Amino acid sequence: AQLKDFELKGRLGGGSYGIVLLVKHTKTKILHALKIQLPDKAIYFYYDSYEENILSAVNFPFVVNLNYVIHEHKIFGLALEYVDGGDLLKHLFRVGKFSNIQSKFIASQLVLALEHLHHLKIVHRDIKPENILMDMKGYTKLSDFGFAKLVNGRTYTWCGTPNYIAPEIIKMKGYNNSVDWWSFGILLYELISGNPPFDDDDHSRIYSKVLAGQVRFFHLKIFCKYRLLIVIINYHY
């Protein structure tokens, strides 16, 4: 695809890598989220092209689809499926926390997405509310595969978001897809309680809490506590 194939409708966000635009394909009239790497951000080209390769291999209802790739005039872009409800973090801020039924509904879709990715040997490595998009009907799509990687055996790269990072990554002794299940458990805790279990303004203190297992379940219902423990035991250890 080319840039001329799309009509600009607005801006969805941005970061150090570039910007994300809301665009409409001029022929199909379908909306897309166009993630563009700016020309002076060549350092991110490797990650964007790797994200392209990962998403090209995935076709699953609860994973965002890659529809077009743009590579022209030193601009690299990924035209992704547009999910109209925003990210999960926005909804979490709005409601404070989700009910147990809502949390189960969201978690079940993420479990299916992760099982599919892991079947393909893909580890996402950055599961968090900001990377889960929700449509207007409440269904979710896992997005942002910038840290995703094909893993056979173990890998050693330090990556992820401090509140959701697994102890294997902190210890720097190698890890596999278990890190996604750890982050899933953190996310489920946050959906039910409204806050992540390991939190601090200082990242090093977060890592210390993770390694020490300093987490409280006192404000969760008993069956939710055991459900979280089952997730951690079955998928992480």
LINFEN-V308407 format. One line per field, one symbol per residue. psi: psi as a letter, one per 20 degrees, with the letter a starting at -180 (. if undefined). A space follows every 50 residues. Layout:
BEGIN
psi=???
END
This chain:
BEGIN
psi=rrhiiqppiapharahhbqpqpqpphgijpqqoooppqhjlhhihggghh hggghhipnqhkppqohqppnqljppqooqppoiiarhgghghgigrqrh gggggghhhhgggghgghhjkppgjlprhhjoqpriijqqppankhiqqp podqrjporapgijqqhhggiljqrbihhhhghgggggghghhiqqhoqq hohhhghggghiknqqjhjqqghhghgghgggghhh.
END
